[in-house]
């Protein structure tokens, strides 16, 4: 077993899904595979199921990605060298890694305080967390423009999830941070059952928000990424793919005329919200032990929400109080999606329209929907 190390000659500016194509590379040199374990500067960067490859990037010494708003952005920005291995070797070497004492998986619908919660958890002296490493959504889709989900045998996906999780747990030596909190891209919700199979003892958290507030927030974020208020051409499908991890268009067509010349941005967004709610409910009923936290209550009843969160994650209740400090700053400061980047807000007419569109959706038409979780669902059944 061996790896190949490439010097990075130049970084390519790109907001897409990380891969070796983000860099201009020099000639590759063979290196021992255990380099990625023996040298803490190496950080798992991305993977490609089709080509059976994974990549690590070498970061400057003492880099701590737990402080990153989004880990994948800082990995790309700070990368000095690239290391390539096969996924088969990735799985083999992961079995030599000392696992964390506890794992916390934070799933979300996005635009609902998930980055904030990642910062909150990192205030605990026991937690070392990462916000949105990109290897995990790569198990679902190659990029936002993909028109189908990646397909691989279930056992293979579970093995890769297990390997990626263990290899991305890289807390500073001697820090005592033995709980690994992983906050995912929102698309990862659509594979939550695979994460449960890989780590049945992990704490599972799902963050969401009321439909109107979520759609308003997504509407502004979409503009920051260049989407227009009226979608035309392939952009209408691109956005749906992003929100629903390339969900079949048959789940959108009954409610939105996607063949129209243009489609209002908010139409696809709000139906995407309902699909995420539906997917969450499916996994909860299948046995994934989720705690569901709605941003509305999280922000309004901070102490109670964080106490419940920390208890669910097996963390001391007193640590939750320190987590309140994370509310004092913009959790996404310095990124393109931060509050400092201004975007046009939805009009009242648009809000009325999205309510009408959502009302067409059976079982998920209530914009103030409150989800069951492992506590309320267990009590009810």
C-alpha positions in Angstrom: 0.0 0.0 0.0 1.3 3.4 -0.9 0.2 7.0 -1.5 1.2 9.6 -4.1 2.2 13.1 -3.0 1.9 16.1 -5.3 3.3 19.6 -4.8 0.7 22.3 -5.3 2.0 24.7 -7.8 -1.1 26.9 -7.9 -4.6 27.0 -6.3 -7.6 27.5 -8.5 -10.3 29.9 -7.2 -13.5 27.9 -7.1 -16.6 27.6 -5.0 -17.5 24.1 -6.2 -17.1 20.7 -4.6 -13.5 20.1 -3.6 -11.3 17.8 -5.7 -7.7 17.5 -7.0 -8.8 19.8 -9.8 -8.8 22.7 -7.4 -5.0 22.8 -7.8 -2.3 22.8 -10.5 -0.1 19.9 -9.4 3.5 19.0 -9.9 4.9 15.5 -10.6 3.7 12.9 -8.1 6.1 11.1 -5.7 5.4 7.8 -4.0 5.1 8.0 -0.2 4.2 5.6 2.6 0.5 5.3 3.1 0.7 5.8 6.8 1.9 9.3 6.2 -1.7 10.5 6.7 -1.7 9.0 10.2 1.9 9.7 11.3 1.9 13.3 10.2 -0.9 15.4 11.8 -0.7 18.1 9.1 -2.5 15.9 6.6 -6.3 16.5 6.5 -8.8 14.4 4.5 -10.0 16.7 1.7 -12.3 14.9 -0.8 -13.0 11.7 -2.5 -14.4 10.3 -5.8 -16.5 7.1 -5.8 -16.3 6.7 -9.5 -12.5 6.7 -9.6 -12.0 5.0 -6.2 -9.8 7.8 -5.0 -9.4 10.0 -1.9 -7.3 13.1 -1.4 -5.7 14.7 1.7 -4.2 18.1 1.8 -1.2 19.1 3.9 -1.9 22.1 6.1 0.5 24.4 7.9 1.6 23.1 11.3 -0.8 23.8 14.2 -3.7 24.5 11.9 -7.0 23.7 13.8 -9.9 23.3 11.5 -12.4 23.4 14.3 -12.2 27.2 14.2 -13.2 27.2 10.5 -16.6 28.5 9.4 -16.5 25.9 6.7 -13.7 23.4 6.9 -13.5 22.7 3.1 -12.9 26.4 2.3 -9.9 26.7 4.7 -8.5 23.3 3.5 -8.4 24.6 0.0 -7.0 28.0 1.0 -4.3 26.6 3.2 -3.3 23.5 1.3 0.4 23.1 0.6 0.6 19.6 -0.9 -1.9 17.0 -2.0 -1.8 13.2 -1.2 -3.8 10.7 -3.2 -4.8 7.2 -2.1 -7.4 4.6 -3.2 -10.6 4.3 -1.3 -9.7 0.7 -0.5 -6.5 1.9 1.2 -8.4 4.7 2.9 -10.7 2.1 4.5 -7.8 -0.1 5.6 -5.7 2.7 7.3 -8.8 4.1 9.1 -8.9 0.9 11.1 -5.5 1.9 12.7 -6.9 5.3 13.9 -7.8 5.7 17.6 -11.5 6.5 17.6 -13.1 9.4 19.6 -14.9 8.5 22.8 -18.1 9.9 21.4 -19.4 11.0 18.0 -22.0 13.7 17.3 -23.6 14.0 13.9 -25.3 17.3 13.2 -27.6 17.1 10.2 -29.7 20.0 9.0 -31.8 21.6 6.3 -29.3 24.5 6.1 -30.0 28.2 6.9 -31.2 27.1 10.4 -28.4 27.8 12.8 -26.3 24.6 12.1 -23.1 26.6 11.9 -24.0 28.3 15.1 -24.6 24.9 16.8 -21.2 23.7 15.5 -19.6 26.7 17.3 -21.7 26.1 20.4 -20.5 22.5 20.6 -16.9 23.5 20.2 -17.1 25.6 23.3 -17.2 22.4 25.3 -13.7 21.4 26.6 -14.4 17.9 25.5 -15.5 18.6 21.9 -13.5 19.0 18.7 -15.8 19.7 15.8 -15.7 20.3 12.1 -18.1 22.3 10.0 -18.9 20.9 6.6 -16.0 18.8 5.5 -16.9 18.0 1.9 -16.0 14.3 1.6 -19.4 13.4 2.9 -21.7 15.1 0.4 -19.4 13.8 -2.3 -20.9 10.4 -1.4 -24.2 11.7 -2.8 -23.3 14.0 -5.6 -20.3 15.1 -7.7 -21.4 18.7 -7.9 -24.4 21.0 -7.8 -25.0 20.5 -11.5 -25.2 16.7 -11.2 -28.5 15.3 -12.6 -28.3 12.0 -10.7 -27.1 10.8 -7.3 -23.9 8.7 -7.2 -24.7 5.0 -6.9 -22.6 2.5 -4.9 -23.4 -0.6 -2.9 -24.8 0.2 0.5 -22.0 -1.7 2.4 -19.4 0.2 0.4 -20.9 3.6 1.4 -21.1 2.6 5.0 -17.4 1.6 5.0 -16.4 4.9 3.4 -18.5 6.9 5.8 -16.8 5.1 8.7 -13.3 5.6 7.3 -13.9 9.3 6.5 -15.3 10.0 10.0 -12.4 8.3 11.8 -9.7 9.9 9.6 -11.2 13.5 9.9 -11.0 13.3 13.7 -7.7 15.2 14.2 -7.8 17.2 17.4 -4.7 18.9 18.7 -2.4 16.5 20.5 -3.0 16.6 24.3 -6.2 18.7 24.0 -8.4 16.2 25.8 -11.1 16.7 23.2 -12.4 13.2 22.9 -15.9 14.0 21.5 -16.0 14.5 17.7 -18.9 16.7 16.4 -19.4 16.7 12.7 -21.7 19.3 11.2 -22.6 18.2 7.6 -23.7 19.9 4.4 -27.5 19.8 4.3 -27.5 17.2 1.5 -26.2 14.5 3.9 -29.6 14.2 5.6 -30.6 12.1 2.6 -28.2 9.3 3.7 -28.7 9.6 7.5 -29.5 5.9 7.8 -26.1 5.0 6.4 -24.4 7.1 9.2 -26.6 5.3 11.8 -25.4 2.0 10.4 -21.8 3.1 10.5 -22.0 4.5 14.0 -25.1 3.3 15.9 -23.9 4.7 19.2 -23.4 8.3 17.8 -25.6 11.2 18.9 -27.8 12.3 16.0 -29.1 15.9 15.8 -31.3 17.5 13.2 -31.7 21.3 12.9 -34.5 22.9 10.9 -36.6 26.0 10.8 -40.1 27.3 9.9 -40.8 27.2 6.2 -41.2 31.0 5.7 -38.1 32.0 7.7 -36.1 29.3 6.0 -37.2 30.2 2.5 -36.5 33.9 3.1 -33.0 33.0 4.3 -32.4 30.6 1.4 -33.7 33.2 -1.1 -31.1 35.7 0.0 -28.3 33.1 0.1 -29.1 31.9 -3.4 -28.6 35.4 -4.7 -25.2 35.5 -3.1 -24.3 32.4 -5.2 -25.6 34.1 -8.3 -29.1 32.8 -8.7 -31.8 35.1 -10.1 -35.2 35.7 -8.5 -36.7 34.1 -11.7 -35.0 30.8 -12.6 -34.7 29.8 -16.2 -32.9 27.0 -18.1 -30.9 24.4 -16.1 -30.7 26.7 -13.0 -34.1 25.6 -11.8 -32.9 22.0 -11.6 -29.5 22.9 -10.2 -31.1 24.6 -7.2 -33.5 21.7 -6.6 -30.6 19.3 -6.7 -28.7 21.3 -4.2 -31.5 21.5 -1.7 -32.6 17.9 -2.0 -29.4 16.0 -2.8 -30.6 15.4 -6.4 -34.1 14.2 -5.4 -36.2 12.9 -8.3 -37.9 15.7 -10.1 -41.1 13.7 -9.8 -41.3 15.0 -6.3 -41.3 18.6 -7.5 -43.5 18.5 -10.7 -46.9 18.1 -9.0 -46.5 21.4 -7.3 -44.3 23.5 -9.6 -44.4 24.0 -13.4 -40.7 23.4 -14.0 -41.2 23.5 -17.8 -42.4 27.1 -17.7 -40.1 29.7 -19.3 -39.2 31.0 -15.8 -39.9 29.6 -12.3 -40.0 31.9 -9.2 -37.1 31.1 -7.0 -39.2 30.7 -3.9 -41.4 28.0 -5.5 -38.7 25.3 -5.7 -37.3 26.4 -2.4 -40.4 25.9 -0.3 -41.2 22.5 -1.8 -37.5 21.5 -1.1 -38.2 22.4 2.6 -41.1 20.0 2.7 -39.1 17.2 1.1 -36.4 17.6 3.7 -39.1 17.4 6.4 -40.5 14.3 4.8 -37.0 12.6 4.6 -36.3 13.4 8.2 -39.6 11.8 9.3 -38.8 8.7 7.2 -35.4 8.2 8.9 -36.8 8.8 12.4 -39.5 6.2 11.8 -36.8 3.8 10.6 -35.0 4.1 13.9 -32.4 6.9 13.5 -32.3 8.4 17.1 -32.6 12.1 16.2 -32.9 15.1 18.5 -34.8 17.7 16.4 -34.1 21.3 17.2 -36.0 24.1 15.5 -34.1 27.3 15.0 -37.1 29.4 16.2 -36.9 27.8 19.7 -33.2 27.5 19.7 -32.8 31.2 19.3 -35.7 32.2 21.6 -35.1 29.7 24.4 -31.3 29.4 24.3 -30.6 28.0 27.7 -33.2 25.3 27.6 -32.4 24.3 24.0 -28.6 24.1 24.6 -29.1 22.2 27.8 -31.3 19.6 25.9 -28.7 19.5 23.1 -25.7 18.9 25.4 -27.6 16.3 27.4 -28.5 14.4 24.2 -24.9 14.5 23.2 -23.7 13.1 26.5 -22.0 16.4 27.5 -22.2 18.1 30.9 -25.1 20.4 31.3 -22.9 23.1 32.7 -20.9 23.2 29.5 -24.1 24.4 27.7 -23.9 27.8 29.5 -20.5 28.6 28.0 -22.1 27.8 24.6 -24.3 30.9 24.9 -21.3 33.0 23.9 -21.5 31.7 20.3 -24.7 33.6 19.9 -22.8 36.9 20.2 -21.2 36.8 16.8 -22.1 36.1 13.2 -21.4 32.4 12.9 -20.5 32.7 9.2 -18.5 35.9 9.4 -16.0 36.3 6.6 -17.8 33.9 4.3 -19.8 34.8 1.2 -23.0 33.8 3.1 -22.3 36.0 6.1 -24.8 38.7 7.2 -22.4 41.4 5.9 -23.1 40.4 2.3 -26.3 42.2 1.3 -29.0 40.5 -0.8 -32.5 41.4 -1.8 -35.3 40.3 0.6 -38.5 38.6 -0.5 -41.6 40.8 -0.9 -44.9 40.2 0.9 -46.3 39.1 -2.4 -43.7 36.5 -2.7 -44.3 35.3 0.8 -48.0 35.0 0.0 -47.1 33.0 -3.1 -44.9 30.6 -1.3 -47.6 29.9 1.3 -49.9 29.0 -1.6 -47.4 26.7 -3.2 -46.7 25.0 0.2 -50.4 24.5 0.8 -50.4 22.1 -2.2 -48.1 19.7 -0.4 -49.9 16.9 1.5 -48.8 16.3 5.1 -46.2 19.0 5.0 -48.2 22.1 4.2 -47.9 23.7 7.7 -45.1 26.3 7.6 -44.8 26.1 11.4 -44.4 22.3 11.5 -42.8 21.0 14.6 -41.1 17.6 14.1 -41.2 14.6 16.4 -37.8 13.3 17.6 -36.5 10.3 19.5 -38.0 11.7 22.7 -41.5 12.7 21.6 -41.7 9.9 19.0 -40.8 7.2 21.6 -43.3 8.6 24.0 -46.0 8.5 21.4 -45.3 5.0 20.3 
